[in-house]
Amino acid sequence: MKQEYGRSLIEIVGAIAIGTVMTAAAIGMYRMMRENNARTIADSQLEQIAGDVKMLLEMRGDYSGVSVDYLIKAGALKSDKSPLGGDQWSVVSSADGESFSINLTELTQGECAYFSTAIPKWATSIVVNGFEVRDNSDRCFSTPTNQISFIIE
């Protein structure tokens, strides 16, 4: 009897299918890790912005007049690029000047959920899509139109 060498077509197709599934899983994991890394960096940047605003304006006694442009001119921000979400972000003082808010717009549902699960240590409260977050209720939209305001006193 003659001994055969090589692989059958079924074995080759099976190996390719397994490789395809493993590649798809790896790409999904990479995307998830990249998104989590971007959120972590944005959280760090937001904390830095909050600290810079406090340092710049706390001695004055109120936060009136704070804005992204003011922070750029003061050297606290390098550019007006949003840490996360759309370009229409802002830093605004309250009407009485006692507090200020960092407002992010055009967040995805995942980004919104990431920031609204718990109030960061540097913020006093969070407002998600117009509702103050008091519990773990989900106020995030499924579309990338979410808005979050971090209130800092």
N, C-alpha and C positions, 0 to 999 in steps of 0.2 A: 504494500500500500504506500502511496505517495503522501508525504507529510506536507500540509499546506501552511504557508506563512502569510502574515498580514492580518488585516482586520476586515470584517464584513461591513457593508454599507450601514446596517442598523447600528453597529457599535460606533461608527464614526458620527452618525447623526445624533446618537445619544450623548456622546461626548460634547458635541457642539451645543446641544440643548442645555446641558448642565453648565457649560461655560457661559452661555447667554444668560441664564438665570443668575449665576453668581455675579456676572458683570452688572446686570441691572440692579441687584441688591447693593453692590458696592457703590454704584452711582447714587442711589437713593440715600445711602448712609452718608456719603460725602456731602450731598446737598443739605441734609439735615444738620450735619456738623457745621457746615459753613453758615447756615442760618442762625444756629445757636451762638456761634462765635460772633457774628455781626450784632446780635442782640446784647451779648455780654459787653462788647466794646461800646455800643450805644449807651448802655446803662452806666458804664464808667464815665463816658463823656458827659452825660446828663448830670451825674454827681459832681463832676469837675465844674461844669457851668454853674450849678447851684452854689457850690463853694466859692467860686469867683465872684458871683453877684453878691453874696453875703459879705465877702471880704471888701469889695469895692464900695458898697452902699450902706452897710450896717452902721458904720461910725456916724453917718449923716443922720441916722434916726428913722429914715423911711426909704422905701424902694421906688419912689416916684421917678419917672423918667427912664426907667430901665427898658432897653430894647436890644435886639440883635445888633443893630447899627451902633448903639452906644457901647456894647461889649467889644465890638470889633475895633472901634476907635480907642477904647481903653486898653486894648491889647489882650483882653481876656479870651477872645475868639480869633482864630486865624482867618476864617471865612464865614460866609453866611450859609454854608452847606449844612443841611439838617443832619443830625446824628442818625436818624432813621425815619423812614416814611417819605412824604413829599417835601417839596421845596418851600411850601407855605407854612413854615413853622415860626413860632414867635416866643419872645420872652416879654411878659407884660406885668406891670404892677397892678395891684388892686386899687380901687377908687380911693381908699383912705391911705394908701402907701404902706400899710402894715405888713403886707405880704406880696409875693409875686408868683407868677406861674410860668412854667415852661410848657408850651403847647405844641404837640406833634400832630400832624395831619396825614391823611392818606395811608394809614397803617393797615397791613393785612390782618386777617383774623388771628393768625398765629402770633404776630407781633403784639397785637392788642391783648391777647390772652396772656402772653408772657409778662407784660408790664402791669396788668390789672389783677394778677393773682394775689399779690401782696404789696402793701405800701412800702416803698424803699425806705431805708433808714434816714435818708437825706430829705425826704418829703414829708409834709404834714398830712396831706390827703391827696387822693386821685379822683379826677372826674373823667369818666369814660362816656363818650357820646352824650354829654349833657347830664349824666347821672353820677352822683358821688358814690364811690365804691365803699360800702360799709361791711359787706360780707363777700363771700366767694361767688356771688351771682354773676352770671355771664351777661355782660352788656355789649359784647362785641358783635358787629355785623359780619356776615359771611363774605361781604364784598370788601375790597380794599379802600374803604371810605371811613375808617374808624378815626376818631379823634381822642387824644388823651391829653389831659392837663394835669401836670404835677404842681400842686400848691405847696409853696415853701413860706414859712413864717419866720 
